[in-house]
């Protein structure tokens, strides 16, 4: 599986910024936003407000990872 990091623009708290994410993380972030019935900008604003260190792109990746890790395991 080959995934490229793509720079994407998004508005966070009224300011345009860019994040560099692989397609898989970007698509997962869109799924999470849809599940929450929020916009991408709203979800990223929450992530940005909660981060204590690191850059926004890394914080988004960790948020997505934590989201899927915290789900109950599916029966085999």
PDB file of N, CA, C, O and CB in Angstrom:
ATOM      1  N   UNK A   1       0.850  -1.166   0.000  1.00  0.00           N
ATOM      2  CA  UNK A   1       0.000   0.000   0.000  1.00  0.00           C
ATOM      3  C   UNK A   1       0.899   1.234   0.000  1.00  0.00           C
ATOM      4  O   UNK A   1       1.784   1.373   0.845  1.00  0.00           O
ATOM      5  CB  UNK A   1      -0.969  -0.005   1.222  1.00  0.00           C
ATOM      6  N   UNK A   2       0.663   2.107  -0.942  1.00  0.00           N
ATOM      7  CA  UNK A   2       1.475   3.309  -1.057  1.00  0.00           C
ATOM      8  C   UNK A   2       0.589   4.528  -0.804  1.00  0.00           C
ATOM      9  O   UNK A   2      -0.426   4.712  -1.475  1.00  0.00           O
ATOM     10  CB  UNK A   2       2.157   3.393  -2.454  1.00  0.00           C
ATOM     11  N   UNK A   3       0.965   5.333   0.135  1.00  0.00           N
ATOM     12  CA  UNK A   3       0.203   6.532   0.454  1.00  0.00           C
ATOM     13  C   UNK A   3       1.135   7.730   0.463  1.00  0.00           C
ATOM     14  O   UNK A   3       2.224   7.685   1.035  1.00  0.00           O
ATOM     15  CB  UNK A   3      -0.517   6.388   1.815  1.00  0.00           C
ATOM     16  N   UNK A   4       0.702   8.778  -0.166  1.00  0.00           N
ATOM     17  CA  UNK A   4       1.501   9.995  -0.212  1.00  0.00           C
ATOM     18  C   UNK A   4       0.955  11.004   0.782  1.00  0.00           C
ATOM     19  O   UNK A   4      -0.253  11.078   1.011  1.00  0.00           O
ATOM     20  CB  UNK A   4       1.518  10.589  -1.634  1.00  0.00           C
ATOM     21  N   UNK A   5       1.838  11.762   1.357  1.00  0.00           N
ATOM     22  CA  UNK A   5       1.433  12.853   2.229  1.00  0.00           C
ATOM     23  C   UNK A   5       1.030  14.010   1.340  1.00  0.00           C
ATOM     24  O   UNK A   5       1.775  14.425   0.451  1.00  0.00           O
ATOM     25  CB  UNK A   5       2.574  13.261   3.222  1.00  0.00           C
ATOM     26  N   UNK A   6      -0.159  14.523   1.594  1.00  0.00           N
ATOM     27  CA  UNK A   6      -0.701  15.610   0.775  1.00  0.00           C
ATOM     28  C   UNK A   6      -0.958  16.809   1.678  1.00  0.00           C
ATOM     29  O   UNK A   6      -1.518  16.665   2.764  1.00  0.00           O
ATOM     30  CB  UNK A   6      -2.014  15.171   0.038  1.00  0.00           C
ATOM     31  N   UNK A   7      -0.552  17.978   1.232  1.00  0.00           N
ATOM     32  CA  UNK A   7      -0.818  19.210   1.979  1.00  0.00           C
ATOM     33  C   UNK A   7      -2.237  19.660   1.646  1.00  0.00           C
ATOM     34  O   UNK A   7      -2.596  19.813   0.478  1.00  0.00           O
ATOM     35  CB  UNK A   7       0.234  20.336   1.635  1.00  0.00           C
ATOM     36  N   UNK A   8      -3.039  19.870   2.693  1.00  0.00           N
ATOM     37  CA  UNK A   8      -4.443  20.254   2.517  1.00  0.00           C
ATOM     38  C   UNK A   8      -4.725  21.523   3.312  1.00  0.00           C
ATOM     39  O   UNK A   8      -4.173  21.724   4.394  1.00  0.00           O
ATOM     40  CB  UNK A   8      -5.395  19.106   2.962  1.00  0.00           C
ATOM     41  N   UNK A   9      -5.574  22.361   2.777  1.00  0.00           N
ATOM     42  CA  UNK A   9      -5.956  23.596   3.465  1.00  0.00           C
ATOM     43  C   UNK A   9      -7.263  23.381   4.212  1.00  0.00           C
ATOM     44  O   UNK A   9      -8.166  22.691   3.740  1.00  0.00           O
ATOM     45  CB  UNK A   9      -6.089  24.770   2.463  1.00  0.00           C
ATOM     46  N   UNK A  10      -7.340  23.986   5.381  1.00  0.00           N
ATOM     47  CA  UNK A  10      -8.549  23.898   6.194  1.00  0.00           C
ATOM     48  C   UNK A  10      -8.657  25.169   7.035  1.00  0.00           C
ATOM     49  O   UNK A  10      -7.645  25.772   7.391  1.00  0.00           O
ATOM     50  CB  UNK A  10      -8.533  22.621   7.102  1.00  0.00           C
ATOM     51  N   UNK A  11      -9.873  25.565   7.345  1.00  0.00           N
ATOM     52  CA  UNK A  11     -10.104  26.747   8.170  1.00  0.00           C
ATOM     53  C   UNK A  11     -10.288  26.281   9.614  1.00  0.00           C
ATOM     54  O   UNK A  11     -11.147  25.448   9.905  1.00  0.00           O
ATOM     55  CB  UNK A  11     -11.355  27.565   7.669  1.00  0.00           C
ATOM     56  N   UNK A  12      -9.468  26.831  10.514  1.00  0.00           N
ATOM     57  CA  UNK A  12      -9.530  26.501  11.938  1.00  0.00           C
ATOM     58  C   UNK A  12      -9.742  27.793  12.705  1.00  0.00           C
ATOM     59  O   UNK A  12      -8.910  28.700  12.665  1.00  0.00           O
ATOM     60  CB  UNK A  12      -8.230  25.764  12.420  1.00  0.00           C
ATOM     61  N   UNK A  13     -10.859  27.865  13.400  1.00  0.00           N
ATOM     62  CA  UNK A  13     -11.183  29.068  14.178  1.00  0.00           C
ATOM     63  C   UNK A  13     -11.103  30.335  13.323  1.00  0.00           C
ATOM     64  O   UNK A  13     -10.609  31.370  13.770  1.00  0.00           O
ATOM     65  CB  UNK A  13     -10.238  29.191  15.377  1.00  0.00           C
ATOM     66  N   UNK A  14     -11.591  30.236  12.101  1.00  0.00           N
ATOM     67  CA  UNK A  14     -11.634  31.385  11.214  1.00  0.00           C
ATOM     68  C   UNK A  14     -10.337  31.694  10.487  1.00  0.00           C
ATOM     69  O   UNK A  14     -10.279  32.652   9.716  1.00  0.00           O
ATOM     70  CB  UNK A  14     -12.032  32.559  11.979  1.00  0.00           C
ATOM     71  N   UNK A  15      -9.299  30.904  10.714  1.00  0.00           N
ATOM     72  CA  UNK A  15      -8.004  31.129  10.067  1.00  0.00           C
ATOM     73  C   UNK A  15      -7.671  29.960   9.158  1.00  0.00           C
ATOM     74  O   UNK A  15      -7.791  28.800   9.553  1.00  0.00           O
ATOM     75  CB  UNK A  15      -6.890  31.328  11.117  1.00  0.00           C
ATOM     76  N   UNK A  16      -7.256  30.267   7.950  1.00  0.00           N
ATOM     77  CA  UNK A  16      -6.867  29.224   7.008  1.00  0.00           C
ATOM     78  C   UNK A  16      -5.482  28.706   7.375  1.00  0.00           C
ATOM     79  O   UNK A  16      -4.551  29.480   7.594  1.00  0.00           O
ATOM     80  CB  UNK A  16      -6.888  29.754   5.551  1.00  0.00           C
ATOM     81  N   UNK A  17      -5.367  27.395   7.438  1.00  0.00           N
ATOM     82  CA  UNK A  17      -4.081  26.771   7.735  1.00  0.00           C
ATOM     83  C   UNK A  17      -3.938  25.540   6.851  1.00  0.00           C
ATOM     84  O   UNK A  17      -4.883  25.150   6.165  1.00  0.00           O
ATOM     85  CB  UNK A  17      -3.962  26.395   9.253  1.00  0.00           C
ATOM     86  N   UNK A  18      -2.785  24.943   6.866  1.00  0.00           N
ATOM     87  CA  UNK A  18      -2.600  23.730   6.073  1.00  0.00           C
ATOM     88  C   UNK A  18      -2.060  22.622   6.961  1.00  0.00           C
ATOM     89  O   UNK A  18      -1.325  22.859   7.921  1.00  0.00           O
ATOM     90  CB  UNK A  18      -1.648  23.985   4.880  1.00  0.00           C
ATOM     91  N   UNK A  19      -2.448  21.411   6.609  1.00  0.00           N
ATOM     92  CA  UNK A  19      -1.960  20.222   7.296  1.00  0.00           C
ATOM     93  C   UNK A  19      -1.464  19.245   6.240  1.00  0.00           C
ATOM     94  O   UNK A  19      -1.986  19.206   5.125  1.00  0.00           O
ATOM     95  CB  UNK A  19      -3.074  19.576   8.191  1.00  0.00           C
ATOM     96  N   UNK A  20      -0.478  18.477   6.585  1.00  0.00           N
ATOM     97  CA  UNK A  20       0.062  17.464   5.677  1.00  0.00           C
ATOM     98  C   UNK A  20      -0.327  16.097   6.211  1.00  0.00           C
ATOM     99  O   UNK A  20       0.170  15.656   7.248  1.00  0.00           O
ATOM    100  CB  UNK A  20       1.618  17.591   5.531  1.00  0.00           C
ATOM    101  N   UNK A  21      -1.231  15.426   5.483  1.00  0.00           N
ATOM    102  CA  UNK A  21      -1.747  14.134   5.927  1.00  0.00           C
ATOM    103  C   UNK A  21      -1.813  13.145   4.778  1.00  0.00           C
ATOM    104  O   UNK A  21      -2.006  13.526   3.623  1.00  0.00           O
ATOM    105  CB  UNK A  21      -3.126  14.297   6.553  1.00  0.00           C
ATOM    106  N   UNK A  22      -1.654  11.884   5.103  1.00  0.00           N
ATOM    107  CA  UNK A  22      -1.872  10.818   4.143  1.00  0.00           C
ATOM    108  C   UNK A  22      -3.372  10.707   3.866  1.00  0.00           C
ATOM    109  O   UNK A  22      -4.201  11.067   4.702  1.00  0.00           O
ATOM    110  CB  UNK A  22      -1.295   9.469   4.664  1.00  0.00           C
ATOM    111  N   UNK A  23      -3.703  10.199   2.673  1.00  0.00           N
ATOM    112  CA  UNK A  23      -5.111  10.048   2.300  1.00  0.00           C
ATOM    113  C   UNK A  23      -5.904   9.262   3.339  1.00  0.00           C
ATOM    114  O   UNK A  23      -7.048   9.602   3.640  1.00  0.00           O
ATOM    115  CB  UNK A  23      -5.221   9.363   0.950  1.00  0.00           C
ATOM    116  N   UNK A  24      -5.293   8.209   3.886  1.00  0.00           N
ATOM    117  CA  UNK A  24      -6.000   7.367   4.857  1.00  0.00           C
ATOM    118  C   UNK A  24      -6.405   8.149   6.100  1.00  0.00           C
ATOM    119  O   UNK A  24      -7.513   7.978   6.609  1.00  0.00           O
ATOM    120  CB  UNK A  24      -5.132   6.183   5.257  1.00  0.00           C
ATOM    121  N   UNK A  25      -5.520   8.999   6.587  1.00  0.00           N
ATOM    122  CA  UNK A  25      -5.856   9.801   7.760  1.00  0.00           C
ATOM    123  C   UNK A  25      -6.898  10.864   7.415  1.00  0.00           C
ATOM    124  O   UNK A  25      -7.802  11.124   8.209  1.00  0.00           O
ATOM    125  CB  UNK A  25      -4.595  10.461   8.333  1.00  0.00           C
ATOM    126  N   UNK A  26      -6.780  11.470   6.256  1.00  0.00           N
ATOM    127  CA  UNK A  26      -7.747  12.488   5.833  1.00  0.00           C
ATOM    128  C   UNK A  26      -9.140  11.864   5.698  1.00  0.00           C
ATOM    129  O   UNK A  26     -10.125  12.435   6.166  1.00  0.00           O
ATOM    130  CB  UNK A  26      -7.310  13.136   4.488  1.00  0.00           C
ATOM    131  N   UNK A  27      -9.219  10.700   5.061  1.00  0.00           N
ATOM    132  CA  UNK A  27     -10.509  10.026   4.889  1.00  0.00           C
ATOM    133  C   UNK A  27     -11.086   9.583   6.230  1.00  0.00           C
ATOM    134  O   UNK A  27     -12.292   9.690   6.451  1.00  0.00           O
ATOM    135  CB  UNK A  27     -10.359   8.817   3.959  1.00  0.00           C
ATOM    136  N   UNK A  28     -10.238   9.089   7.120  1.00  0.00           N
ATOM    137  CA  UNK A  28     -10.704   8.695   8.450  1.00  0.00           C
ATOM    138  C   UNK A  28     -11.218   9.909   9.217  1.00  0.00           C
ATOM    139  O   UNK A  28     -12.229   9.816   9.913  1.00  0.00           O
ATOM    140  CB  UNK A  28      -9.574   8.005   9.237  1.00  0.00           C
ATOM    141  N   UNK A  29     -10.541  11.033   9.100  1.00  0.00           N
ATOM    142  CA  UNK A  29     -10.978  12.259   9.764  1.00  0.00           C
ATOM    143  C   UNK A  29     -12.346  12.690   9.242  1.00  0.00           C
ATOM    144  O   UNK A  29     -13.196  13.130  10.017  1.00  0.00           O
ATOM    145  CB  UNK A  29      -9.946  13.384   9.555  1.00  0.00           C
ATOM    146  N   UNK A  30     -12.562  12.566   7.936  1.00  0.00           N
ATOM    147  CA  UNK A  30     -13.876  12.896   7.366  1.00  0.00           C
ATOM    148  C   UNK A  30     -14.961  11.961   7.891  1.00  0.00           C
ATOM    149  O   UNK A  30     -16.081  12.399   8.150  1.00  0.00           O
ATOM    150  CB  UNK A  30     -13.825  12.827   5.833  1.00  0.00           C
ATOM    151  N   UNK A  31     -14.638  10.674   8.051  1.00  0.00           N
ATOM    152  CA  UNK A  31     -15.594   9.705   8.602  1.00  0.00           C
ATOM    153  C   UNK A  31     -15.960  10.063  10.038  1.00  0.00           C
ATOM    154  O   UNK A  31     -17.129  10.018  10.421  1.00  0.00           O
ATOM    155  CB  UNK A  31     -15.014   8.279   8.544  1.00  0.00           C
ATOM    156  N   UNK A  32     -14.958  10.416  10.820  1.00  0.00           N
ATOM    157  CA  UNK A  32     -15.193  10.790  12.218  1.00  0.00           C
ATOM    158  C   UNK A  32     -16.078  12.033  12.285  1.00  0.00           C
ATOM    159  O   UNK A  32     -17.014  12.082  13.083  1.00  0.00           O
ATOM    160  CB  UNK A  32     -13.851  11.043  12.953  1.00  0.00           C
ATOM    161  N   UNK A  33     -15.794  13.019  11.469  1.00  0.00           N
ATOM    162  CA  UNK A  33     -16.609  14.244  11.444  1.00  0.00           C
ATOM    163  C   UNK A  33     -18.054  13.903  11.092  1.00  0.00           C
ATOM    164  O   UNK A  33     -18.984  14.431  11.701  1.00  0.00           O
ATOM    165  CB  UNK A  33     -16.035  15.270  10.428  1.00  0.00           C
ATOM    166  N   UNK A  34     -18.240  13.034  10.122  1.00  0.00           N
ATOM    167  CA  UNK A  34     -19.585  12.628   9.720  1.00  0.00           C
ATOM    168  C   UNK A  34     -20.308  11.916  10.860  1.00  0.00           C
ATOM    169  O   UNK A  34     -21.480  12.187  11.122  1.00  0.00           O
ATOM    170  CB  UNK A  34     -19.522  11.721   8.488  1.00  0.00           C
ATOM    171  N   UNK A  35     -19.606  11.002  11.538  1.00  0.00           N
ATOM    172  CA  UNK A  35     -20.195  10.289  12.678  1.00  0.00           C
ATOM    173  C   UNK A  35     -20.643  11.266  13.758  1.00  0.00           C
ATOM    174  O   UNK A  35     -21.681  11.071  14.391  1.00  0.00           O
ATOM    175  CB  UNK A  35     -19.190   9.284  13.262  1.00  0.00           C
ATOM    176  N   UNK A  36     -19.860  12.309  13.961  1.00  0.00           N
ATOM    177  CA  UNK A  36     -20.158  13.303  15.003  1.00  0.00           C
ATOM    178  C   UNK A  36     -21.130  14.375  14.536  1.00  0.00           C
ATOM    179  O   UNK A  36     -21.571  15.216  15.319  1.00  0.00           O
ATOM    180  CB  UNK A  36     -18.880  13.960  15.470  1.00  0.00           C
ATOM    181  N   UNK A  37     -21.456  14.332  13.256  1.00  0.00           N
ATOM    182  CA  UNK A  37     -22.309  15.366  12.641  1.00  0.00           C
ATOM    183  C   UNK A  37     -21.694  16.757  12.830  1.00  0.00           C
ATOM    184  O   UNK A  37     -22.367  17.724  13.188  1.00  0.00           O
ATOM    185  CB  UNK A  37     -23.739  15.328  13.253  1.00  0.00           C
ATOM    186  N   UNK A  38     -20.387  16.809  12.573  1.00  0.00           N
ATOM    187  CA  UNK A  38     -19.630  18.059  12.633  1.00  0.00           C
ATOM    188  C   UNK A  38     -18.911  18.251  11.306  1.00  0.00           C
ATOM    189  O   UNK A  38     -18.747  17.310  10.529  1.00  0.00           O
ATOM    190  CB  UNK A  38     -18.614  18.055  13.825  1.00  0.00           C
ATOM    191  N   UNK A  39     -18.490  19.474  11.062  1.00  0.00           N
ATOM    192  CA  UNK A  39     -17.678  19.732   9.879  1.00  0.00           C
ATOM    193  C   UNK A  39     -16.233  19.348  10.182  1.00  0.00           C
ATOM    194  O   UNK A  39     -15.846  19.201  11.341  1.00  0.00           O
ATOM    195  CB  UNK A  39     -17.780  21.224   9.442  1.00  0.00           C
ATOM    196  N   UNK A  40     -15.451  19.192   9.129  1.00  0.00           N
ATOM    197  CA  UNK A  40     -14.025  18.941   9.318  1.00  0.00           C
ATOM    198  C   UNK A  40     -13.387  20.070  10.121  1.00  0.00           C
ATOM    199  O   UNK A  40     -12.574  19.827  11.013  1.00  0.00           O
ATOM    200  CB  UNK A  40     -13.318  18.785   7.959  1.00  0.00           C
ATOM    201  N   UNK A  41     -13.760  21.289   9.801  1.00  0.00           N
ATOM    202  CA  UNK A  41     -13.198  22.446  10.510  1.00  0.00           C
ATOM    203  C   UNK A  41     -13.509  22.394  12.000  1.00  0.00           C
ATOM    204  O   UNK A  41     -12.660  22.741  12.820  1.00  0.00           O
ATOM    205  CB  UNK A  41     -13.735  23.748   9.915  1.00  0.00           C
ATOM    206  N   UNK A  42     -14.717  21.966  12.358  1.00  0.00           N
ATOM    207  CA  UNK A  42     -15.077  21.873  13.776  1.00  0.00           C
ATOM    208  C   UNK A  42     -14.238  20.816  14.489  1.00  0.00           C
ATOM    209  O   UNK A  42     -13.733  21.052  15.586  1.00  0.00           O
ATOM    210  CB  UNK A  42     -16.570  21.550  13.930  1.00  0.00           C
ATOM    211  N   UNK A  43     -14.093  19.651  13.862  1.00  0.00           N
ATOM    212  CA  UNK A  43     -13.299  18.578  14.478  1.00  0.00           C
ATOM    213  C   UNK A  43     -11.846  19.015  14.623  1.00  0.00           C
ATOM    214  O   UNK A  43     -11.240  18.813  15.675  1.00  0.00           O
ATOM    215  CB  UNK A  43     -13.387  17.279  13.638  1.00  0.00           C
ATOM    216  N   UNK A  44     -11.287  19.607  13.582  1.00  0.00           N
ATOM    217  CA  UNK A  44      -9.892  20.041  13.634  1.00  0.00           C
ATOM    218  C   UNK A  44      -9.723  21.167  14.659  1.00  0.00           C
ATOM    219  O   UNK A  44      -8.684  21.251  15.313  1.00  0.00           O
ATOM    220  CB  UNK A  44      -9.417  20.507  12.237  1.00  0.00           C
ATOM    221  N   UNK A  45     -10.715  22.015  14.803  1.00  0.00           N
ATOM    222  CA  UNK A  45     -10.648  23.069  15.828  1.00  0.00           C
ATOM    223  C   UNK A  45     -10.577  22.460  17.220  1.00  0.00           C
ATOM    224  O   UNK A  45      -9.827  22.944  18.067  1.00  0.00           O
ATOM    225  CB  UNK A  45     -11.867  24.010  15.725  1.00  0.00           C
ATOM    226  N   UNK A  46     -11.356  21.390  17.471  1.00  0.00           N
ATOM    227  CA  UNK A  46     -11.304  20.698  18.767  1.00  0.00           C
ATOM    228  C   UNK A  46      -9.913  20.095  18.984  1.00  0.00           C
ATOM    229  O   UNK A  46      -9.336  20.214  20.065  1.00  0.00           O
ATOM    230  CB  UNK A  46     -12.394  19.587  18.843  1.00  0.00           C
ATOM    231  N   UNK A  47      -9.391  19.454  17.951  1.00  0.00           N
ATOM    232  CA  UNK A  47      -8.059  18.833  18.042  1.00  0.00           C
ATOM    233  C   UNK A  47      -7.017  19.904  18.338  1.00  0.00           C
ATOM    234  O   UNK A  47      -6.159  19.728  19.203  1.00  0.00           O
ATOM    235  CB  UNK A  47      -7.703  18.076  16.723  1.00  0.00           C
ATOM    236  N   UNK A  48      -7.100  21.010  17.615  1.00  0.00           N
ATOM    237  CA  UNK A  48      -6.135  22.099  17.784  1.00  0.00           C
ATOM    238  C   UNK A  48      -6.207  22.674  19.194  1.00  0.00           C
ATOM    239  O   UNK A  48      -5.179  22.968  19.804  1.00  0.00           O
ATOM    240  CB  UNK A  48      -6.387  23.207  16.748  1.00  0.00           C
ATOM    241  N   UNK A  49      -7.419  22.832  19.707  1.00  0.00           N
ATOM    242  CA  UNK A  49      -7.589  23.388  21.050  1.00  0.00           C
ATOM    243  C   UNK A  49      -7.114  22.467  22.150  1.00  0.00           C
ATOM    244  O   UNK A  49      -6.722  22.930  23.222  1.00  0.00           O
ATOM    245  CB  UNK A  49      -9.020  23.722  21.281  1.00  0.00           C
ATOM    246  N   UNK A  50      -7.143  21.157  21.898  1.00  0.00           N
ATOM    247  CA  UNK A  50      -6.758  20.178  22.922  1.00  0.00           C
ATOM    248  C   UNK A  50      -5.275  19.823  22.906  1.00  0.00           C
ATOM    249  O   UNK A  50      -4.770  19.242  23.867  1.00  0.00           O
ATOM    250  CB  UNK A  50      -7.562  18.925  22.745  1.00  0.00           C
ATOM    251  N   UNK A  51      -4.574  20.161  21.833  1.00  0.00           N
ATOM    252  CA  UNK A  51      -3.173  19.716  21.751  1.00  0.00           C
ATOM    253  C   UNK A  51      -2.286  20.529  22.678  1.00  0.00           C
ATOM    254  O   UNK A  51      -2.471  21.731  22.864  1.00  0.00           O
ATOM    255  CB  UNK A  51      -2.656  19.823  20.311  1.00  0.00           C
ATOM    256  N   UNK A  52      -1.323  19.834  23.249  1.00  0.00           N
ATOM    257  CA  UNK A  52      -0.416  20.478  24.193  1.00  0.00           C
ATOM    258  C   UNK A  52       0.974  20.658  23.600  1.00  0.00           C
ATOM    259  O   UNK A  52       1.747  21.495  24.067  1.00  0.00           O
ATOM    260  CB  UNK A  52      -0.331  19.667  25.476  1.00  0.00           C
ATOM    261  N   UNK A  53       1.297  19.874  22.567  1.00  0.00           N
ATOM    262  CA  UNK A  53       2.586  20.017  21.904  1.00  0.00           C
ATOM    263  C   UNK A  53       2.500  19.348  20.537  1.00  0.00           C
ATOM    264  O   UNK A  53       1.498  18.712  20.212  1.00  0.00           O
ATOM    265  CB  UNK A  53       3.739  19.400  22.763  1.00  0.00           C
ATOM    266  N   UNK A  54       3.520  19.491  19.765  1.00  0.00           N
ATOM    267  CA  UNK A  54       3.533  18.894  18.432  1.00  0.00           C
ATOM    268  C   UNK A  54       2.783  19.739  17.433  1.00  0.00           C
ATOM    269  O   UNK A  54       2.096  20.697  17.787  1.00  0.00           O
ATOM    270  CB  UNK A  54       2.941  17.507  18.470  1.00  0.00           C
ATOM    271  N   UNK A  55       2.927  19.367  16.183  1.00  0.00           N
ATOM    272  CA  UNK A  55       2.238  20.148  15.157  1.00  0.00           C
ATOM    273  C   UNK A  55       0.835  19.606  14.923  1.00  0.00           C
ATOM    274  O   UNK A  55       0.503  18.509  15.373  1.00  0.00           O
ATOM    275  CB  UNK A  55       3.037  20.140  13.844  1.00  0.00           C
ATOM    276  N   UNK A  56       0.027  20.366  14.228  1.00  0.00           N
ATOM    277  CA  UNK A  56      -1.369  20.019  14.026  1.00  0.00           C
ATOM    278  C   UNK A  56      -1.518  18.722  13.242  1.00  0.00           C
ATOM    279  O   UNK A  56      -2.383  17.909  13.568  1.00  0.00           O
ATOM    280  CB  UNK A  56      -2.087  21.143  13.309  1.00  0.00           C
ATOM    281  N   UNK A  57      -0.705  18.510  12.229  1.00  0.00           N
ATOM    282  CA  UNK A  57      -0.798  17.282  11.437  1.00  0.00           C
ATOM    283  C   UNK A  57      -0.580  16.051  12.314  1.00  0.00           C
ATOM    284  O   UNK A  57      -1.321  15.073  12.206  1.00  0.00           O
ATOM    285  CB  UNK A  57       0.227  17.303  10.291  1.00  0.00           C
ATOM    286  N   UNK A  58       0.416  16.094  13.167  1.00  0.00           N
ATOM    287  CA  UNK A  58       0.681  14.970  14.077  1.00  0.00           C
ATOM    288  C   UNK A  58      -0.457  14.787  15.062  1.00  0.00           C
ATOM    289  O   UNK A  58      -0.835  13.658  15.376  1.00  0.00           O
ATOM    290  CB  UNK A  58       1.995  15.185  14.835  1.00  0.00           C
ATOM    291  N   UNK A  59      -0.997  15.874  15.546  1.00  0.00           N
ATOM    292  CA  UNK A  59      -2.113  15.797  16.491  1.00  0.00           C
ATOM    293  C   UNK A  59      -3.340  15.167  15.844  1.00  0.00           C
ATOM    294  O   UNK A  59      -4.069  14.415  16.492  1.00  0.00           O
ATOM    295  CB  UNK A  59      -2.459  17.191  17.023  1.00  0.00           C
ATOM    296  N   UNK A  60      -3.568  15.469  14.583  1.00  0.00           N
ATOM    297  CA  UNK A  60      -4.694  14.864  13.870  1.00  0.00           C
ATOM    298  C   UNK A  60      -4.484  13.357  13.730  1.00  0.00           C
ATOM    299  O   UNK A  60      -5.409  12.576  13.950  1.00  0.00           O
ATOM    300  CB  UNK A  60      -4.870  15.515  12.477  1.00  0.00           C
ATOM    301  N   UNK A  61      -3.276  12.953  13.368  1.00  0.00           N
ATOM    302  CA  UNK A  61      -2.990  11.520  13.243  1.00  0.00           C
ATOM    303  C   UNK A  61      -3.228  10.797  14.572  1.00  0.00           C
ATOM    304  O   UNK A  61      -3.834   9.726  14.595  1.00  0.00           O
ATOM    305  CB  UNK A  61      -1.536  11.301  12.774  1.00  0.00           C
ATOM    306  N   UNK A  62      -2.756  11.377  15.671  1.00  0.00           N
ATOM    307  CA  UNK A  62      -2.941  10.763  16.984  1.00  0.00           C
ATOM    308  C   UNK A  62      -4.410  10.728  17.375  1.00  0.00           C
ATOM    309  O   UNK A  62      -4.856   9.761  17.992  1.00  0.00           O
ATOM    310  CB  UNK A  62      -2.139  11.516  18.040  1.00  0.00           C
ATOM    311  N   UNK A  63      -5.168  11.755  17.032  1.00  0.00           N
ATOM    312  CA  UNK A  63      -6.603  11.796  17.301  1.00  0.00           C
ATOM    313  C   UNK A  63      -7.315  10.668  16.561  1.00  0.00           C
ATOM    314  O   UNK A  63      -8.140   9.963  17.143  1.00  0.00           O
ATOM    315  CB  UNK A  63      -7.192  13.159  16.894  1.00  0.00           C
ATOM    316  N   UNK A  64      -7.001  10.498  15.289  1.00  0.00           N
ATOM    317  CA  UNK A  64      -7.620   9.435  14.485  1.00  0.00           C
ATOM    318  C   UNK A  64      -7.258   8.070  15.059  1.00  0.00           C
ATOM    319  O   UNK A  64      -8.125   7.208  15.207  1.00  0.00           O
ATOM    320  CB  UNK A  64      -7.171   9.533  13.000  1.00  0.00           C
ATOM    321  N   UNK A  65      -5.988   7.870  15.379  1.00  0.00           N
ATOM    322  CA  UNK A  65      -5.545   6.599  15.955  1.00  0.00           C
ATOM    323  C   UNK A  65      -6.286   6.317  17.255  1.00  0.00           C
ATOM    324  O   UNK A  65      -6.779   5.206  17.455  1.00  0.00           O
ATOM    325  CB  UNK A  65      -4.025   6.614  16.200  1.00  0.00           C
ATOM    326  N   UNK A  66      -6.371   7.298  18.132  1.00  0.00           N
ATOM    327  CA  UNK A  66      -7.056   7.123  19.411  1.00  0.00           C
ATOM    328  C   UNK A  66      -8.541   6.826  19.205  1.00  0.00           C
ATOM    329  O   UNK A  66      -9.120   6.003  19.915  1.00  0.00           O
ATOM    330  CB  UNK A  66      -6.884   8.374  20.283  1.00  0.00           C
ATOM    331  N   UNK A  67      -9.145   7.491  18.242  1.00  0.00           N
ATOM    332  CA  UNK A  67     -10.571   7.273  17.958  1.00  0.00           C
ATOM    333  C   UNK A  67     -10.837   5.812  17.624  1.00  0.00           C
ATOM    334  O   UNK A  67     -11.760   5.205  18.167  1.00  0.00           O
ATOM    335  CB  UNK A  67     -11.037   8.172  16.797  1.00  0.00           C
ATOM    336  N   UNK A  68     -10.042   5.256  16.745  1.00  0.00           N
ATOM    337  CA  UNK A  68     -10.267   3.876  16.328  1.00  0.00           C
ATOM    338  C   UNK A  68      -9.782   2.867  17.367  1.00  0.00           C
ATOM    339  O   UNK A  68     -10.341   1.774  17.455  1.00  0.00           O
ATOM    340  CB  UNK A  68      -9.578   3.619  15.008  1.00  0.00           C
ATOM    341  N   UNK A  69      -8.778   3.195  18.141  1.00  0.00           N
ATOM    342  CA  UNK A  69      -8.334   2.300  19.221  1.00  0.00           C
ATOM    343  C   UNK A  69      -9.355   2.208  20.342  1.00  0.00           C
ATOM    344  O   UNK A  69      -9.472   1.172  20.996  1.00  0.00           O
ATOM    345  CB  UNK A  69      -7.004   2.774  19.783  1.00  0.00           C
ATOM    346  N   UNK A  70     -10.087   3.278  20.564  1.00  0.00           N
ATOM    347  CA  UNK A  70     -11.030   3.307  21.680  1.00  0.00           C
ATOM    348  C   UNK A  70     -12.359   2.630  21.359  1.00  0.00           C
ATOM    349  O   UNK A  70     -13.204   2.482  22.242  1.00  0.00           O
ATOM    350  CB  UNK A  70     -11.282   4.730  22.091  1.00  0.00           C
ATOM    351  N   UNK A  71     -12.552   2.222  20.123  1.00  0.00           N
ATOM    352  CA  UNK A  71     -13.773   1.512  19.752  1.00  0.00           C
ATOM    353  C   UNK A  71     -13.736   0.097  20.311  1.00  0.00           C
ATOM    354  O   UNK A  71     -12.669  -0.506  20.426  1.00  0.00           O
ATOM    355  CB  UNK A  71     -13.949   1.484  18.217  1.00  0.00           C
ATOM    356  N   UNK A  72     -14.920  -0.435  20.662  1.00  0.00           N
ATOM    357  CA  UNK A  72     -14.951  -1.834  21.117  1.00  0.00           C
ATOM    358  C   UNK A  72     -14.466  -2.771  20.016  1.00  0.00           C
ATOM    359  O   UNK A  72     -14.711  -2.540  18.832  1.00  0.00           O
ATOM    360  CB  UNK A  72     -16.376  -2.232  21.560  1.00  0.00           C
ATOM    361  N   UNK A  73     -13.788  -3.811  20.421  1.00  0.00           N
ATOM    362  CA  UNK A  73     -13.287  -4.789  19.448  1.00  0.00           C
ATOM    363  C   UNK A  73     -14.462  -5.524  18.812  1.00  0.00           C
ATOM    364  O   UNK A  73     -15.452  -5.843  19.470  1.00  0.00           O
ATOM    365  CB  UNK A  73     -12.314  -5.800  20.124  1.00  0.00           C
ATOM    366  N   UNK A  74     -14.324  -5.779  17.524  1.00  0.00           N
ATOM    367  CA  UNK A  74     -15.356  -6.539  16.807  1.00  0.00           C
ATOM    368  C   UNK A  74     -15.134  -8.028  17.038  1.00  0.00           C
ATOM    369  O   UNK A  74     -13.998  -8.502  17.042  1.00  0.00           O
ATOM    370  CB  UNK A  74     -15.339  -6.212  15.280  1.00  0.00           C
ATOM    371  N   UNK A  75     -16.235  -8.764  17.230  1.00  0.00           N
ATOM    372  CA  UNK A  75     -16.085 -10.208  17.401  1.00  0.00           C
ATOM    373  C   UNK A  75     -15.509 -10.848  16.125  1.00  0.00           C
ATOM    374  O   UNK A  75     -15.819 -10.424  15.012  1.00  0.00           O
ATOM    375  CB  UNK A  75     -17.448 -10.851  17.760  1.00  0.00           C
ATOM    376  N   UNK A  76     -14.686 -11.852  16.306  1.00  0.00           N
ATOM    377  CA  UNK A  76     -14.049 -12.526  15.162  1.00  0.00           C
ATOM    378  C   UNK A  76     -15.009 -13.428  14.432  1.00  0.00           C
ATOM    379  O   UNK A  76     -14.632 -14.065  13.449  1.00  0.00           O
ATOM    380  CB  UNK A  76     -12.854 -13.331  15.618  1.00  0.00           C
TER     381      UNK A  76
END
